[in-house]
């Protein structure tokens, strides 16, 4: 998680999935990774956790993509960090 502190802002993107249905959030996240430039190394996914756990569980447990190197869960329960290859 300390790696996050050293990734420049131009090498990360932030995606907010609040108020989306699971399929919509999955499509949006997949599209974001598919179209992310090679220099993008981190995606900060804001999904929340107080309005339900469907999106949180999808992002953390079910979602896969060939560019994902790893996922990390920071202290903020409503966020997941996805690191790209």
C-alpha positions as CSV (number, residue, x, y, z in Angstrom):
1,X,0.0,0.0,0.0
2,X,2.9,2.3,0.5
3,X,3.6,2.0,-3.3
4,X,0.5,4.2,-3.8
5,X,2.3,7.1,-2.3
6,X,5.0,7.0,-4.9
7,X,2.8,6.6,-8.1
8,X,2.6,10.0,-9.8
9,X,-0.9,11.4,-10.4
10,X,-0.5,11.1,-14.1
11,X,-0.1,7.3,-13.8
12,X,-3.3,6.7,-11.9
13,X,-7.0,7.2,-12.6
14,X,-9.9,7.4,-10.2
15,X,-13.2,5.7,-11.0
16,X,-16.4,6.3,-9.0
17,X,-18.9,3.4,-9.1
18,X,-21.4,4.9,-6.6
19,X,-25.1,4.4,-7.6
20,X,-24.3,1.9,-10.4
21,X,-25.9,-1.5,-10.8
22,X,-23.4,-4.4,-10.8
23,X,-23.4,-5.0,-14.5
24,X,-23.0,-1.3,-15.2
25,X,-20.1,-1.0,-12.8
26,X,-18.4,-4.1,-14.2
27,X,-18.7,-2.7,-17.8
28,X,-17.4,0.7,-16.7
29,X,-14.4,-0.7,-14.9
30,X,-13.6,-3.1,-17.7
31,X,-13.8,-0.3,-20.3
32,X,-11.6,1.9,-18.1
33,X,-8.9,-0.7,-17.9
34,X,-9.2,-1.6,-21.6
35,X,-8.8,2.0,-22.7
36,X,-6.2,3.0,-20.0
37,X,-2.9,4.1,-21.5
38,X,0.1,1.9,-20.8
39,X,1.5,4.5,-18.4
40,X,-1.5,4.0,-16.1
41,X,-0.3,1.8,-13.2
42,X,-3.1,2.3,-10.6
43,X,-6.8,2.6,-10.6
44,X,-8.5,4.0,-7.5
45,X,-11.9,2.4,-7.5
46,X,-14.5,4.2,-5.2
47,X,-17.4,1.9,-4.6
48,X,-18.6,2.8,-1.1
49,X,-19.7,0.2,1.4
50,X,-22.6,1.7,3.4
51,X,-25.2,1.4,0.6
52,X,-24.6,-2.3,0.2
53,X,-21.7,-4.7,-0.6
54,X,-22.6,-5.8,-4.2
55,X,-20.2,-3.5,-6.0
56,X,-17.5,-3.9,-3.3
57,X,-17.6,-7.7,-3.6
58,X,-17.6,-7.6,-7.4
59,X,-14.6,-5.4,-7.5
60,X,-12.6,-7.1,-4.7
61,X,-13.6,-10.8,-5.3
62,X,-15.0,-11.4,-8.7
63,X,-13.6,-8.9,-11.2
64,X,-10.6,-10.0,-13.2
65,X,-8.7,-8.5,-16.2
66,X,-5.5,-9.5,-17.9
67,X,-3.9,-6.2,-17.0
68,X,-4.5,-6.5,-13.2
69,X,-1.3,-7.2,-11.3
70,X,-2.9,-7.1,-7.8
71,X,-5.6,-5.5,-5.7
72,X,-5.2,-3.8,-2.4
73,X,-7.6,-2.8,0.3
74,X,-6.6,0.5,2.0
75,X,-7.9,1.7,5.4
76,X,-10.9,3.4,3.6
77,X,-13.4,0.5,3.3
78,X,-15.1,2.2,0.4
79,X,-12.1,2.1,-1.9
80,X,-10.1,-0.6,-3.7
81,X,-6.8,0.0,-5.3
82,X,-6.1,-1.9,-8.5
83,X,-2.5,-2.0,-9.8
84,X,-2.0,-2.7,-13.5
85,X,0.8,-4.5,-15.3
